[in-house]
Amino acid sequence: MAREFQRGHKAKISDLTPGTDLYVGVQIAGPGLTFDISCFGLDANEQLSDDRYFIFFNQPKSPEESIQLLGAQAGDTESFRVTLDRIPANIHKLSFTATLDGAGQMSQVGPGYIRIVAGGEEVVKYAFTGSEFTTERAVMLGDFYLKDVWRFAAVGQGFDGGLDALLKNFGGEVAEEAPAAPQPQGAAPSFAPPAQATAPPAFGAPAAPQAPQPAPSFGAPAAPQQPVHAAPTIAAPLAPQAPAPYGQPPQQPQFGQVPGQAAPPYGQQPPAAPPFGQQPPAAPFGQQPPGMPPGAPQGMVPQGVPQAGAGLQAALQPYKETATGQRWTSQNQQLMRVDLTMGGTPVLARQGSMVMYQGKVDFGYKGAGFAGRMVGNATGQEMQLMRCTGRGQVFLAEEGSHLHPIELQGDGICVSAESVLAFDESLQYEVRRIEGHGIPGGALFTMQFQGTGTVVVKTHGVPVVLPVTPTTFADCNAVVAWSAASQVIISSQVRLRRNAYPGHSGETVNLQFRGAPGNFIVVQPYEV
C-alpha cells in the first residue's frame, strides 16, 4: 500500500521498497499552462558540478543512464527511471522540479503529485495543490538524497524564477541560443520516408502475489482506465429557426453560428458583439436587428445568444484573487488575505473574522488569561482572538469594514482594541493608559502594538491621516490610531451651566495630540 507523504516528510528508500530500479512520476497541470519537468543531479555542495546530470527535454539521460527521462505515461505529465545503484559516487542528490514555460504562476495549478513506483506498484506519493503557492514560477517537488543510504523527501518548495533561474541557483550556466542557419532557397528536398512514432518503453506488469523477492524489477504503473460517458451532457435551449423554402430540407447552422441566427454573406464577418455591460444598437424602425432570423417579431431576442459579448470569465475577471507574493495582501477594501506559509509566524485574528481559507490551516482559541481578562474588562480593551496556524491562505473580513495593513519595523502604534482585526503574533501588545482629569474615571485606554510585524486596522469608511501639530485635536470616538511617540492630552469642554440647558454642541471630550514631526493620527468618518 502506498504511503501518503506531506510536505517535509522523509523516509529511507529501503523502508519504502527493497528495489533500487525505480519509476518516478510527476503529475502537474493548470488551465493554459505549460510545464518543464526536470531532474538535477547535485554534488555534496548541492551544486550542478557536471552539466550532464541536468536531465530535461534536450538531455533525456545521464552518461551511464542511471537517470532517464521517459515522457508522459500512465497518467503522469512526465516520468523518469532512476537506478540508484548505478548513480556515480559524486552525485549526492536528485532534485525533481517543475517550472512554467510561458506566462502564469504556480498558484494556478490544480491538484498534482510526485510518486515513486517499484515493480509496477506505487510505494509513496506526495500530493500538492496550487493553494500552497503564490507567485512562484517553479517548484522543487521532491528529492532523492544520500545520507548514509538513499532517502526520499517531499519538498514542495516554491521558487520565484523560472527554469533559467533555477539552473543558475544550482550553479549551472544557461547556454545562449545560437541563431538558426539560413536555409538555402530553392533547394529541392531529398527523399526521406515519414518519421515513425517511437514506441514507448515496455515495462513489467505488476506481478501476482508471491513469496518475497530480493527486489522488484523496474516497472511503470498501468495507465488509469478512463470511464466511459463520464462527462455530463449539456443541453442548450432550442432557438426558433426560420422555415426552410417549400420543398427543401431545413439547413443546419454552420460551425460557430448560433442556432436561429442568419449566416452572414460569403466573405463577410458576422456583426461584432457589443462591449460588456452595453446594449446592442437599436435597428432602424421597420428593420430587423442584426442576427435575427427573417420574419421574427420585432423586439424578439433569439435564445442562446448572450446578452453580453465578453462572457462569464470577463465578468468575473475584476474579482479574481490578488496574489502579490507578500504575506498580507488586500483583495479589496473590505477583504484581507494572509499567507501563513510565509514568515512562519502564527496570526492572531478576531474570532469569527475568517470568511474563507485555502490549504491546511488550524484555528485555535487564544485565551488572555485571568489577568488579561481582568485588565480587558476594566479598560474596555479586551480582544476575543483566535490563533491561525498551518500552511495556507486565510481571508479575513468583518461587517464590510475597510481594512488597512500597517507594517511595523521596530516602531509602535496605538490602536483601539475595537479597531483591530488581526496581527502577527510576533508583535508585542499591551493596554496603554491616557491620563486626564476632565472625563469620568480620569483616564482613557488604548492598545499599543510594537515590534516587527503587521497589524490590520479596520475603519468605518475611508480614513484620513493627519500630521501631528500643536493644534491637532480629534474626537475620541472618531480617532482610530496614532503613532506611539505622540503625546496625548485630554481636552475637556465640559461646562455645567451650559450642559444644564438643551442645545449644547455635544463635543465635550477631545484628544489633543503633540509630538515631533513625523507623528500622525488616523481618523475615520464615523463615531463609535
Secondary structure, DSSP 8 states (H G I E B T S, - for coil): --EEE-TT-EEEHHHH-S-SEEEEEEE---TT--EEEEEEEE-TTS----GGGEEBTTB-B-TTSSEEE--SBTTBSEEEEEEGGGS-TT--EEEEEEEESSS--GGG--SEEEEEEETTEEEEEEEE-GGG-SS-SEEEEEEEEESSSEEEEEEEEEESS-HHHHHHHTT-------------TT----------------------S-S--SS------------TT-S--------------TTS------TT--TT-----TT--------TT-------TTS--TT--TT--TT---TT--SSSSHHHHHHGGGS----SSSEEEEETTEEEEETTTTS--EEEETT-EEEEEEEEEEEEE--HHHHHHHHHHHT----EEEEEEEEEEEE--TT-EEEEEEEEEEEEEE-GGGEEEEETTSEEEEEEEE-SSSGGGEEEEEEEEEEEEEEEEESS--EEEE--TTEEEETTTEEEEETTSEEEEEE---HHHHTSS---S--EEEEEE-STT-EEEE-SS--
